[in-house]
Amino acid sequence: MRTKLRSLVKTILLFFFIVFNPLVRLLVKFNYIFFTYAGGIKDIREYGPAFLARFFPSIIPVGYLKKKDGVGRGIMLGTAMSIKLFNDPQVIQKTITTMEKWGKKTGAKAIALGGQIPSFIERNGFELNPPFVRSVFGTVFILDAIVKKIVADRNLGPNNISVGIIGIGFIGKALTQYFSGLYRRVVAIEKHIDTAAVWPDNVTYTDSREHLSTCDIIVILTGRGDEAAEVLKYIKEGAVVLDDAHPQLPREFVQSIYEDKRGSVFKAVVGIKGVRFIPKLPSFKSHWIPGCAVEVIVATRYGFNYSSQEQFNALAVETGFYPITEPHAFD
């Protein structure tokens, strides 16, 4: 009943944004844009009956991010298109053009493309330049902040732990390089091995899931959460799993980590006082902020004046972002 009521409220908000959009743009200033896609039919139903999607434009306003002093207010745009469609150069070009138009309409200083969209765009030969953010810095910041919190809370020594990363793609490569300078060992798991890749000595780059049995903390960066199901049997007892998949890890996977492995699972999110998604993202709590949103907020506040992960991390901390280690939210 609560889920249906929440969906009804979101449908009403969605209708308001579409019908009154020109008036909203005149009366409300948006400082940045956050664009996301549905992870599946379940996500679409979070915003209302799925059949309504065919009557709306492919990209529409679906909500906003609450204003915070020094950060501003963000508008959230969404699409019911499958992520697979973003392998089509025509869809990519249309999306970029549409985002640029929205940027001019709203006066937004920065634009974030959520989930796997940035990696699909660059894989197809397009470049993401300002006002677009690549989201790598924001996601690595989140994962770094959460791992450091876990290490501190559990009195673990950084020189004594091994971190596993599943999915060495757009984000995974940057995270592996960054973590290799912080922790004793990094296990980088990728189905399709790049034989030309060169890694630091403390990185084990492999397609074998068996190496995960030595990892204290495991970061899941697969495109979809259900793609990680096959690694469950290799995760050791007491391990901590960080979930940055979209859609997120299945409920059964998370329950098995807690009940069978006596471990923990945390969503890859941070918080910042005063900023909320209205309405919340599917399978998120309203105050949970993903990596792409972190980067667009930092870029809005400081401009694109960062060129290293260390520089970005300092700006993100100064903005007020803090790591969150809370149980998953299953709608």
C-alpha positions in Angstrom: 0.0 0.0 0.0 2.8 2.4 0.9 4.6 1.7 -2.4 1.4 2.4 -4.4 0.8 5.6 -2.5 4.4 6.7 -3.1 4.1 5.9 -6.8 0.9 8.0 -6.9 2.6 11.0 -5.3 5.5 10.7 -7.7 3.1 10.6 -10.7 1.4 13.8 -9.5 4.8 15.5 -9.1 5.8 14.3 -12.5 2.6 15.7 -14.0 3.3 19.0 -12.3 6.8 19.2 -13.7 5.7 18.4 -17.3 2.6 20.6 -17.5 4.1 23.6 -15.6 7.7 23.2 -16.8 8.0 26.6 -18.5 6.6 28.3 -15.4 8.9 26.3 -13.1 11.9 27.4 -15.1 10.9 31.0 -14.8 10.2 30.9 -11.1 12.9 28.5 -9.9 16.6 28.6 -10.6 18.3 25.3 -11.2 22.1 25.3 -10.7 22.8 21.8 -12.1 21.2 18.9 -13.9 21.2 15.2 -12.9 20.1 12.8 -15.6 19.3 9.2 -14.9 17.7 6.1 -16.5 15.4 3.4 -15.3 17.1 0.2 -14.2 14.1 -1.8 -15.2 10.3 -1.8 -15.2 10.3 -1.7 -11.4 12.1 1.6 -11.4 9.6 3.0 -13.9 6.7 2.0 -11.7 8.3 3.9 -8.8 7.2 7.1 -10.7 3.8 5.8 -11.8 2.1 3.3 -14.0 4.5 2.0 -16.7 2.0 2.4 -19.5 2.2 6.2 -19.1 5.8 6.2 -20.3 4.7 5.9 -23.9 2.8 9.2 -23.7 5.8 11.3 -22.4 8.9 12.6 -24.3 11.9 10.3 -24.0 13.6 12.7 -21.6 11.4 14.4 -19.0 11.8 16.2 -15.6 11.2 13.7 -12.8 12.1 15.6 -9.7 14.7 17.9 -8.1 17.5 18.1 -5.5 16.7 20.3 -2.6 18.7 23.5 -2.3 21.6 24.0 0.0 23.5 27.2 0.6 26.6 27.3 -1.5 25.4 24.3 -3.6 22.1 25.4 -5.1 19.2 23.4 -6.4 19.3 20.7 -9.1 16.7 19.4 -11.5 16.5 15.7 -12.1 15.7 14.5 -15.6 14.9 10.9 -16.4 14.2 8.5 -19.2 12.5 5.1 -19.5 15.0 4.1 -22.2 17.1 1.0 -21.5 20.8 1.6 -20.9 21.5 -0.7 -23.8 20.1 2.0 -26.2 23.0 4.2 -25.2 25.3 2.0 -27.3 23.7 3.7 -30.3 25.6 6.8 -31.5 22.4 8.5 -32.6 20.8 8.1 -29.2 24.0 9.4 -27.6 24.1 12.5 -29.8 20.4 13.2 -29.2 20.9 12.8 -25.4 23.9 15.2 -25.4 22.0 17.7 -27.5 18.9 17.5 -25.2 21.0 17.9 -22.1 22.7 21.0 -23.6 19.3 22.5 -24.4 18.2 21.9 -20.8 21.4 23.4 -19.6 20.6 26.6 -21.5 17.0 26.6 -20.4 17.8 26.3 -16.7 21.2 28.2 -16.6 22.8 25.1 -15.1 26.5 25.3 -14.5 27.1 21.5 -14.7 25.4 18.3 -16.0 25.7 14.8 -14.6 24.8 11.7 -16.6 24.0 8.8 -14.2 25.0 5.2 -14.1 26.8 3.7 -17.1 25.9 6.5 -19.5 29.3 8.2 -19.4 31.2 5.0 -20.1 28.8 4.1 -23.0 29.4 7.6 -24.4 33.2 7.5 -24.3 33.2 3.9 -25.6 31.4 5.1 -28.7 34.0 7.8 -29.4 32.3 10.8 -27.9 34.0 13.1 -25.4 32.4 14.5 -22.2 33.6 18.1 -21.7 32.3 20.8 -19.4 29.5 21.4 -18.5 29.3 17.6 -18.4 31.0 15.7 -15.6 32.5 12.2 -16.2 31.5 11.1 -12.7 34.7 9.2 -12.1 36.0 11.5 -9.5 32.7 11.6 -7.6 32.3 7.8 -7.5 36.0 7.1 -6.5 35.6 9.8 -3.8 32.5 7.9 -2.4 34.1 4.5 -2.4 37.3 5.9 -0.9 35.4 7.7 1.9 33.4 4.6 2.8 36.4 2.2 2.8 38.3 4.6 5.0 35.3 4.8 7.4 35.1 1.0 7.5 38.8 0.7 8.2 38.6 3.3 11.0 35.4 1.9 12.6 36.8 -1.6 12.6 40.3 -0.7 13.6 41.7 -2.3 10.5 45.2 -1.4 9.3 45.3 -0.1 5.7 48.6 -2.0 5.2 47.0 -5.3 6.3 43.8 -5.4 4.2 43.0 -6.5 0.6 40.3 -4.9 -1.5 38.6 -6.6 -4.3 37.0 -4.7 -7.2 34.6 -6.5 -9.6 34.2 -4.7 -12.9 37.4 -3.0 -14.2 35.8 -0.6 -16.7 35.2 3.1 -16.7 35.2 3.5 -12.9 37.0 0.3 -12.0 40.3 1.2 -13.7 40.5 4.6 -11.8 39.5 3.0 -8.5 42.1 0.2 -8.9 44.9 2.6 -9.5 43.9 4.9 -6.6 43.4 2.0 -4.1 46.8 0.4 -5.1 48.5 3.4 -3.4 46.5 3.0 -0.2 46.1 -0.7 0.6 48.3 -3.8 0.8 46.7 -5.6 -2.1 44.0 -4.9 -4.7 42.3 -7.7 -6.6 40.8 -6.4 -9.9 38.3 -8.9 -11.4 37.3 -8.5 -15.0 35.6 -11.0 -17.4 37.3 -9.6 -20.4 41.0 -9.2 -19.6 43.0 -6.5 -21.3 46.3 -8.2 -22.0 48.0 -4.8 -22.6 47.0 -3.3 -19.3 49.9 -2.5 -16.9 49.2 -2.4 -13.2 51.2 -1.7 -10.0 52.9 -4.7 -8.3 50.3 -5.0 -5.6 47.4 -5.4 -8.1 46.2 -8.8 -9.1 44.4 -8.3 -12.4 42.5 -11.5 -13.2 39.3 -13.1 -14.5 39.3 -15.6 -11.6 36.7 -15.0 -8.9 38.6 -17.3 -6.6 40.9 -14.5 -5.6 38.0 -12.8 -3.9 38.3 -15.3 -1.0 41.3 -13.3 0.3 39.5 -9.9 0.2 38.3 -8.0 3.3 36.4 -5.4 1.3 34.8 -6.0 -2.1 33.5 -3.2 -4.4 30.9 -4.3 -7.0 30.9 -2.2 -10.1 29.1 -4.5 -12.5 26.5 -2.9 -14.8 23.6 -4.7 -13.1 23.5 -6.0 -9.6 22.3 -9.5 -10.6 25.4 -9.9 -12.7 27.4 -10.3 -9.5 25.4 -13.3 -8.2 28.0 -15.7 -9.4 30.7 -14.3 -7.1 28.8 -14.9 -3.9 30.3 -18.3 -3.2 33.9 -16.8 -3.3 33.3 -14.1 -0.7 34.8 -14.9 2.6 33.1 -14.8 5.9 32.9 -11.3 7.5 33.7 -9.4 4.3 32.2 -6.0 3.6 30.6 -5.5 0.2 30.1 -2.1 -1.4 27.3 -1.9 -4.0 27.7 0.5 -6.9 25.7 -1.5 -9.4 22.6 -0.1 -11.2 20.1 -1.7 -10.6 21.5 -2.6 -7.2 22.4 -6.0 -5.8 19.3 -8.3 -5.5 17.7 -8.7 -2.1 18.7 -12.4 -1.9 22.4 -11.6 -2.5 22.4 -9.0 0.3 20.6 -11.3 2.7 23.0 -14.1 2.0 26.0 -11.8 2.8 24.4 -11.0 6.2 23.1 -14.4 7.1 25.4 -16.9 5.4 28.7 -14.9 5.3 28.1 -12.8 8.5 29.3 -9.8 6.5 27.9 -6.4 5.6 26.6 -4.7 2.5 26.5 -1.0 2.0 25.3 1.2 -0.9 28.0 3.4 -2.5 26.5 6.7 -1.4 27.3 9.7 0.7 25.3 12.4 2.4 25.4 16.2 2.7 23.3 18.2 5.1 20.4 20.0 3.5 20.4 18.1 0.1 17.7 15.6 -0.7 16.2 14.0 -3.8 12.5 14.9 -4.1 11.1 12.4 -4.9 13.8 9.9 -3.9 15.6 7.7 -6.5 14.3 4.1 -6.7 15.9 1.8 -4.1 17.6 4.9 -2.5 16.8 6.9 0.6 16.1 10.5 -0.1 19.4 11.7 1.5 21.6 9.2 -0.3 23.8 10.9 -3.0 25.5 8.8 -5.7 28.8 9.6 -7.3 27.6 11.4 -10.4 25.5 13.8 -8.2 28.5 14.4 -6.0 30.7 15.4 -8.9 28.0 17.7 -10.5 27.5 19.5 -7.1 31.3 20.0 -6.6 31.7 21.3 -10.2 28.7 23.6 -9.7 30.2 25.1 -6.5 33.9 25.3 -7.5 33.9 25.1 -11.3 35.9 22.3 -13.1 39.0 23.3 -11.1 40.3 19.9 -10.3 42.6 17.6 -12.2 43.4 14.9 -9.6 41.5 12.6 -7.3 43.2 14.2 -4.3 42.1 17.7 -5.4 38.5 16.6 -5.9 38.4 14.7 -2.6 39.4 17.9 -0.8 36.7 19.9 -2.5 34.1 17.3 -1.8 35.0 17.2 1.9 35.0 21.0 2.0 31.5 21.0 0.4 30.3 18.9 3.3 29.9 15.3 1.9 30.3 12.5 4.4 30.3 8.7 4.0 27.2 6.7 4.8 27.2 3.1 5.9 23.5 2.2 6.2 21.6 -1.0 5.2 20.2 -1.3 1.7 16.8 0.2 0.9 14.5 -2.2 -0.8 11.3 -0.7 -2.1 
